[in-house]
Amino acid sequence: MGKEITSREQDYSQWYNDLVIKGSLADYSAVRGCMVIKPYGYALWENMRDVLDRMFKDTGHQNAYFPLFVPKSLFEAEEKNAEGFAKECAVVTHYRLKSDPVNKGKLIVDPEARLEEELVVRPTSEAIIWNTYKGWIQSYRDLPILVNQWANVVRWEMRTRLFLRTAEFLWQEGHTAHATAAEAIAETRQMLDVYADFVENWMALPVVKGVKSPNERFAGAEDTYCIEALMQDGKALQAGTSHFLGQNFAKAFDVKFSDRDNKLDYVWATSWGVSTRLIGALVMAHSDDDGLILPPRIAPLQVVIVPIFRNEEQKAPIDARVKEIMLRLKAMGISVKYDDSDNARPGWKFAEYEMKGVPVRMAIGTRDLENNVAEIARRDTKEKMSVSLDGIEIYIQTLLVQIQQGLYDKALAYRNEHITATDNWEEFQQLLDTKGGFVSAHWDGTAETEEKIKELTKATIRCIPLDNKSEEGKCILTGNPSAQRVLFARAY
């Protein structure tokens, strides 16, 4: 069938690529480093987007849209931000092509069509948005501004991987403006909680909520909060970030407001985002060597029904009964497909839907109909059950809840087994090389030590957990005093 995939044990990286391609999530494109998101993968993104969009609106946010292009002078206004993204920027310098007088039929850039000011293709939108907010904000009455945009951004990555790191990707970016630091920090923390809620309760993936070290902060932020997840190969993945920007962007773009005492002050800001890399996290966290395993709450298709018949005479009564079942499932909000196509045998269909990670498969044949049963197969555990057709929609609804919880519990057990504390440098290195996961260790708080550990082990400080306990200790590398442990890991 040409659907064989590399095992995780053999080559985890190739296993991941096989699943993304053969599971019909995405494909390579003619543009280096950019991907095509296929309909099945885009349906998954739409489900994720729709849930998040509702969560954003429930917390008072509105959607807007800002330009793809950022004038270079605006991009340069916040120095740390510009410096942080400079190496990844795509820049538009000309606005016209013309026929090549030497090579007929070829096009060249028209040297006379150079832009007066070069345009940066947005790697993130703080600059263009804060330039816009300057015209929107005069008084405390104009605050807060709670805006989100769904967009594409471009970061010119040299080493790319489908969903995890591409030159262009889809995301959402929230950009809010506040009258006080306390309000902005509360917003930053609130959105981190929204992300954690979504990733844990919809993606069935446990996360650690924390704050980044200064080295790992978003360029231009005072503090970066994050959620960190663990993949099956023991590597961490940053699943979302929420930034307290302080007054840095307000000062860069001169965005002031008159407060209740009629005094002028700079506005306080936040930004926060998640991207299509969440799909990569989903693939790596739950799937197995037979294909994708998708959590029911965001799977594009929750149930597939495959009829087993020899001729049209046998198929007709199956069709009639399946039609009734589908109506009842759809009435419960369950997405279901009846695959009665005659271009593939049932066994091929079973393998195809297993590859695509459809949570529940129902097979129903002539003898099943006579016995008033159907065979139900779970994608996560591969268990098969013969289930009565009477009230089967209730059974499936309950099963989907069980699958969702089972995926979370399995991922949580793996994560908890892979958080290891150590106070010994040799053991620290050994844990990273053999067990992987999060290594909880003391750090002296200096950027120099953090960089040295990264250089020696390829591990970074993923976060300083928000629920961290104070604990006197000695830095894992230098032996200098430390007040708390942090989580190190190798990461995507």
C-alpha positions in Angstrom: 0.0 0.0 0.0 3.1 2.2 0.2 2.0 3.4 3.7 4.9 1.8 5.7 6.4 4.2 8.2 9.8 4.3 9.9 9.6 3.2 13.6 10.2 5.7 16.4 13.1 3.5 17.7 14.8 3.3 14.3 14.7 7.0 13.4 12.4 9.3 15.4 12.9 12.3 13.0 12.0 10.2 10.0 9.0 8.7 11.8 7.7 12.2 12.4 8.1 13.2 8.8 6.5 10.0 7.6 3.5 10.6 9.8 3.0 14.2 8.6 3.3 13.2 4.9 1.5 9.8 5.0 -1.1 11.0 7.5 -2.1 13.7 4.9 -1.4 16.6 7.2 1.1 18.5 5.0 3.4 18.3 2.0 6.7 20.0 0.8 6.3 22.9 -1.5 8.2 24.5 -4.4 9.3 27.2 -2.0 12.3 26.2 0.1 11.4 25.9 3.8 7.7 26.4 3.2 5.0 23.8 3.5 1.6 23.1 2.0 -1.0 22.3 4.6 -3.3 19.7 3.1 -7.1 19.7 3.7 -6.9 17.1 6.5 -4.1 19.0 8.3 -5.9 22.3 7.7 -9.1 20.9 9.2 -7.1 20.0 12.3 -5.8 23.6 12.5 -9.3 25.0 11.9 -10.5 22.9 14.9 -7.7 24.2 17.1 -8.2 27.8 15.8 -11.9 27.7 16.4 -11.6 26.6 20.0 -8.8 29.1 20.8 -10.8 31.9 19.0 -13.8 31.2 21.3 -11.5 31.2 24.3 -10.0 34.6 23.3 -13.4 36.1 22.8 -14.7 34.7 26.1 -11.9 36.7 27.8 -12.9 39.9 26.0 -10.6 39.9 23.0 -11.5 41.0 19.4 -9.9 40.0 16.1 -8.4 42.5 13.8 -5.9 42.4 10.9 -2.7 44.3 10.3 -0.4 44.6 7.2 1.9 41.8 6.2 4.6 44.4 5.4 6.4 46.5 8.0 8.4 49.6 7.0 12.0 49.1 8.0 12.2 52.3 10.0 9.2 51.1 12.1 10.8 47.7 12.6 14.0 49.3 13.8 12.2 51.5 16.4 12.4 48.9 19.2 16.1 48.0 19.2 16.0 44.7 21.1 13.1 43.4 19.0 14.7 44.4 15.7 18.1 42.9 16.7 16.4 39.7 17.9 14.6 39.1 14.6 17.1 40.7 12.1 18.7 37.5 11.0 15.4 35.9 10.1 13.8 38.8 8.1 12.7 38.6 4.5 12.9 42.1 3.0 11.1 43.6 0.0 13.3 46.0 -1.9 11.6 46.3 -5.4 8.0 46.3 -6.6 8.2 45.3 -10.3 9.7 42.8 -12.7 10.4 43.4 -16.4 11.5 41.3 -19.4 15.2 40.5 -19.6 16.5 42.1 -22.8 19.2 39.5 -23.0 17.3 36.3 -22.2 13.9 36.6 -23.9 11.1 35.1 -21.9 12.9 35.6 -18.6 12.1 38.2 -16.0 14.4 40.4 -14.0 14.0 42.9 -11.2 13.4 46.3 -12.6 16.2 48.4 -11.1 14.1 51.6 -11.5 11.4 50.1 -9.3 13.2 50.2 -6.1 11.1 51.1 -3.0 11.8 54.4 -1.3 11.8 52.4 2.0 12.4 48.7 2.2 9.6 46.6 3.7 10.2 43.8 6.2 7.8 40.8 5.8 6.4 40.5 9.3 8.2 38.0 11.5 6.0 39.3 14.3 3.7 42.4 14.4 4.6 44.5 17.4 6.1 47.3 15.3 3.2 47.8 12.9 0.6 47.4 15.6 2.2 49.8 18.1 2.6 52.4 15.4 -1.1 52.0 14.8 -2.0 52.1 18.5 -0.4 55.5 18.7 -3.4 56.9 16.8 -5.9 54.9 18.8 -4.8 55.9 22.3 -5.0 59.3 24.0 -6.7 58.7 27.3 -7.2 56.0 29.9 -10.8 55.8 28.5 -9.2 54.2 25.4 -7.7 51.4 27.4 -7.5 48.5 27.6 -7.1 47.5 23.9 -7.6 43.7 23.6 -6.8 42.7 20.1 -5.8 39.4 18.4 -5.0 38.6 14.8 -4.9 35.3 12.9 -2.2 35.6 10.4 0.9 34.2 8.6 4.4 35.3 9.5 7.8 34.8 7.9 11.0 33.8 9.7 13.7 32.8 7.3 14.8 29.6 8.9 17.8 27.8 7.4 17.0 24.4 8.9 13.3 23.6 8.5 10.9 20.8 9.6 7.2 20.5 8.6 5.1 22.3 11.2 7.9 22.6 13.8 10.0 25.1 12.0 9.1 26.6 8.6 10.0 29.8 6.9 6.3 30.7 6.8 3.8 29.6 9.3 0.3 30.3 10.5 -0.4 31.6 14.0 -2.3 34.0 16.2 -0.8 36.9 17.9 -2.5 38.9 20.6 -1.4 42.5 21.3 -2.9 44.3 24.2 -2.5 47.8 25.7 -3.1 48.7 29.4 -3.1 51.6 31.8 -1.0 49.9 34.5 1.8 47.3 34.8 -0.4 45.2 37.1 -3.2 45.0 34.4 -0.7 44.0 31.7 0.9 41.3 33.9 -2.5 39.9 34.8 -3.3 39.8 31.1 0.0 38.0 30.4 -0.8 35.4 33.0 -4.4 35.0 32.0 -3.4 34.2 28.4 -0.8 31.7 29.6 -3.6 30.0 31.5 -5.8 30.0 28.4 -3.0 28.3 26.4 -2.4 25.7 29.2 -6.2 25.0 29.4 -6.4 24.5 25.6 -3.3 22.3 25.3 -4.1 20.1 28.3 -7.9 19.8 27.9 -8.2 19.8 24.1 -4.8 18.5 22.9 -4.6 16.0 25.8 -1.0 17.2 26.4 0.3 18.1 29.9 2.4 21.3 30.2 4.7 23.0 32.6 3.8 26.7 33.1 6.8 28.8 33.7 8.9 31.9 33.0 11.8 32.1 30.6 15.3 33.0 31.7 16.6 36.4 30.4 18.6 34.6 27.7 15.5 32.9 26.4 13.1 35.8 26.6 11.2 37.3 23.6 13.3 40.1 22.1 11.8 43.3 23.6 10.0 41.7 26.5 10.4 42.3 30.2 9.2 38.8 31.0 8.3 35.8 28.8 5.9 33.2 30.2 5.7 29.8 28.5 4.1 26.4 28.5 6.5 23.6 27.9 5.5 20.1 26.8 7.5 16.8 26.5 7.6 14.7 23.3 8.0 10.9 23.2 11.7 11.2 22.3 12.4 13.0 25.6 12.8 16.4 23.9 10.9 19.5 25.1 8.7 21.7 22.9 7.6 25.2 23.6 3.9 25.1 23.0 3.0 28.7 23.6 4.4 32.0 24.9 2.9 35.1 26.6 5.0 38.2 26.9 4.9 41.1 29.3 6.4 43.9 27.2 6.4 46.6 29.9 6.5 50.0 28.3 9.3 49.2 25.8 7.1 49.4 22.6 5.1 52.3 23.9 8.3 54.2 24.4 9.7 53.1 21.0 6.5 54.4 19.3 5.7 57.3 21.7 2.4 55.8 22.7 1.2 57.9 25.7 -2.1 58.3 27.5 -3.5 60.8 30.0 -4.4 58.9 33.2 -7.3 59.7 35.6 -5.2 62.4 37.2 -4.6 63.9 33.8 -0.9 62.9 33.9 0.8 61.6 30.8 2.3 58.1 31.0 3.5 55.4 28.6 1.1 52.5 27.9 1.8 49.0 29.2 1.8 46.1 26.7 1.5 42.4 26.2 1.8 40.0 23.3 1.1 36.3 23.1 0.9 33.6 20.4 0.7 30.0 19.4 1.3 28.6 15.9 0.9 25.6 13.7 3.8 24.0 15.5 1.1 22.8 17.9 0.2 20.3 15.2 3.8 19.1 15.3 3.5 18.7 19.1 0.3 16.8 18.7 1.9 14.3 16.2 5.0 13.7 18.4 3.2 13.5 21.8 0.6 10.8 21.0 1.2 8.9 17.8 2.6 5.5 17.3 4.4 3.4 14.7 1.1 2.7 12.8 0.3 6.4 12.3 -1.3 9.4 13.9 -3.3 9.3 17.1 -5.5 12.4 17.4 -7.4 13.5 20.6 -11.2 13.2 19.9 -11.9 16.8 21.0 -9.9 18.3 18.0 -9.7 15.4 15.5 -11.1 16.5 12.1 -13.0 13.2 12.1 -14.0 11.5 15.3 -15.8 8.4 13.9 -15.6 6.5 10.6 -18.0 3.8 9.7 -17.0 1.1 7.2 -19.6 -1.3 5.7 -18.6 -4.9 4.8 -20.7 -6.4 2.0 -20.5 -8.5 -1.1 -23.2 -6.9 -3.3 -25.7 -4.0 -3.4 -28.4 -6.3 -2.0 -26.4 -6.7 1.2 -25.4 -3.1 1.3 -28.9 -1.5 1.1 -30.0 -2.5 4.7 -26.6 -1.6 6.1 -26.9 1.9 4.5 -30.3 2.3 6.0 -29.2 1.4 9.5 -26.0 3.5 9.3 -28.0 6.5 8.2 -30.0 6.3 11.4 -26.8 5.9 13.5 -25.1 8.9 11.8 -28.1 11.1 12.5 -28.0 10.3 16.2 -24.2 10.8 16.3 -24.4 14.2 14.5 -27.2 15.3 16.8 -24.7 14.8 19.7 -22.1 17.0 17.9 -19.9 14.0 16.9 -18.2 14.2 13.5 -18.7 11.0 11.5 -18.0 9.7 8.0 -19.6 6.8 6.2 -17.0 5.4 3.8 -19.0 3.2 1.5 -16.8 3.9 -1.5 -16.1 0.9 -3.7 -12.6 1.9 -4.8 -10.9 0.1 -1.8 -11.3 -3.0 0.3 -12.3 -2.7 4.0 -8.8 -3.7 5.1 -7.2 -0.9 3.1 -9.7 1.5 4.6 -9.0 0.3 8.2 -5.3 1.0 7.6 -5.9 4.4 6.0 -8.0 5.7 8.9 -5.6 4.2 11.4 -2.8 6.1 9.7 -4.9 9.3 9.9 -5.6 8.8 13.6 -9.4 8.7 13.5 -10.3 8.0 17.2 -13.1 5.5 16.6 -13.8 3.1 13.8 -17.0 1.2 13.3 -17.3 -1.8 11.0 -20.7 -3.3 10.2 -21.5 -6.2 7.9 -24.6 -8.4 7.1 -24.1 -10.8 9.9 -23.5 -7.8 12.4 -26.8 -6.4 11.2 -28.6 -9.7 11.8 -27.1 -9.8 15.4 -27.9 -6.1 15.9 -24.2 -5.3 16.7 -21.2 -3.5 15.2 -17.4 -3.9 15.7 -15.9 -0.8 17.4 -12.2 -0.3 17.3 -10.3 2.3 19.4 -7.3 4.0 17.6 -5.4 4.7 20.8 -5.3 1.1 22.3 -6.3 -0.9 19.2 -9.0 -2.7 21.3 -12.0 -4.1 19.4 -15.4 -4.6 20.9 -18.7 -6.0 19.6 -21.3 -3.4 20.6 -25.1 -3.5 20.4 -26.5 -1.0 17.8 -29.2 0.0 20.4 -27.9 3.2 21.9 -24.6 2.8 20.2 -24.3 6.6 20.0 -24.2 6.8 23.8 -21.5 4.2 23.8 -19.4 6.1 21.3 -19.9 9.4 23.1 -18.6 7.8 26.3 -15.8 6.1 24.5 -14.5 9.4 22.9 -14.4 10.9 26.4 -12.4 7.9 27.7 -10.0 8.1 24.7 -9.4 11.8 25.4 -8.7 11.2 29.0 -6.6 8.1 28.3 -4.3 10.1 26.0 -3.8 12.8 28.6 -3.1 10.3 31.4 -0.6 8.4 29.2 1.2 11.6 28.3 1.2 12.9 31.9 2.6 9.6 33.2 5.4 9.8 30.6 6.1 13.5 31.5 6.2 12.8 35.2 8.5 9.9 34.8 10.8 12.2 32.8 11.3 15.0 35.3 14.5 14.1 37.1 16.3 16.1 39.8 20.1 15.9 40.1 22.8 17.8 41.9 25.7 16.1 40.1 27.2 17.4 36.8 28.1 14.0 35.4 24.7 12.6 36.2 23.2 15.8 34.6 25.0 15.0 31.3 24.2 11.3 31.5 20.4 12.0 32.1 20.3 14.2 29.0 22.1 11.6 26.9 20.2 8.5 28.1 16.8 9.3 29.7 16.1 12.7 28.3 13.1 14.7 29.5 13.3 17.6 31.9 16.3 17.7 34.3 15.6 19.7 37.4 18.8 21.3 38.6 20.2 24.4 40.3 21.5 27.3 38.2 23.4 30.3 39.5 21.2 32.8 37.5 24.0 34.1 35.2 23.7 34.2 31.4 27.3 33.0 31.1 26.6 29.7 33.0 23.4 29.2 31.0 25.4 29.6 27.7 28.2 27.3 28.9 25.7 24.6 29.8 24.1 24.9 26.4 27.4 24.7 24.7 28.5 21.6 26.6 25.2 19.7 26.5 22.9 21.3 23.9 20.3 21.7 26.7 18.6 25.0 27.5 16.7 26.3 30.4 13.1 25.5 29.2 11.5 27.4 32.1 11.6 28.4 35.7 8.3 26.8 36.8 5.7 29.1 38.2 5.0 26.7 41.1 8.7 26.5 41.9 9.7 26.1 45.6 12.6 28.1 47.0 15.4 25.7 47.7 19.0 26.7 48.6 21.5 24.7 46.5 24.6 24.9 44.4 24.7 25.5 40.6 25.0 22.3 38.7 28.0 23.6 36.7 29.8 26.3 38.8 28.9 25.3 42.3 27.8 28.9 43.0 24.8 29.5 45.3 21.4 29.0 43.8 17.9 29.8 45.3 15.8 27.4 43.2 15.9 24.6 40.6 15.1 25.2 36.9 14.1 22.8 34.2 16.7 22.0 31.6 16.1 19.9 28.4 17.1 19.5 24.8 14.3 20.9 22.7 12.8 21.5 19.3 
